[in-house]
């Protein structure tokens, strides 16, 4: 085996939209695994919108990425060498060591995957962190009830499309907001959304939502923030729930966002808006893995992936998230 590990580091902190100059490609020797450690070879790695927030040096729910170090994130990898009794050479695992071709990790930092249950790539999407995020955000905070109306922004991303499908399983009416006609068509025709809106070609989002949600909005699953969310929040019903998952529309702003004050909408409707991080629910992950896998195997939960080939194209795949190039989960096949 080639004993060189290729890595992508954060070279400088982006101002506004990142570009390739903010990253550096580094080669280093692959260390030997020690006791209860694994040497892993990356098969697929994940690029996610939340990574943009960690590239800035500001307080968040996790520390910012350090400069001149690997961009951390989810991976699916093959065990090349094992010094743990729980793993053997050839096992496929999920871990979180990020944008590099190889890594030595503690065995406790790897989750063994069963390729017979589902394609291994789903461990980074529908049956992984995005699926867990959708599951807990919708069911724990949204608490959907049959007949209610659920609106999802960023609905054609890995989290959004999973939220919509679970919401349909719970008997709700689901409206998705996405950024292209192709995505709108996919949500309605493939995933069974009741309606969907292309925000890029819609002049008045509030009027479009009023038309598609004549009974108002009971749950707004917010993945994007910005003007789209302003429109949705103005139409919430009494007792509405708003799981606050992401704010991709704001991640690359160079100045603080200024928008409508939403407190009055929450107050007069006795509504709940709650931000959450998926790791808040770590103790309940087995429950979610069980349900998500069951729904997937029963054909009730579909997955969609956009896979870019080649480790050298990782940064381009990441930047494509902010241009709306992906449908479903964005992955890089190393």
Helices and strands as residue ranges (DSSP letters): E 4-10, G 20-22, E 23-29, E 37-46, H 50-54, E 75-82, E 92-95, E 102-106, G 107-109, E 111-112, G 120-124, H 129-136, I 137-142, E 149-153, H 158-169, E 173-178, H 181-189, E 195-198, H 205-212, E 217-221, H 226-233, E 236-244, H 263-268, E 272-275, G 278-284, H 285-297, E 305-309, G 311-313, H 314-320, G 321-323, E 329-333
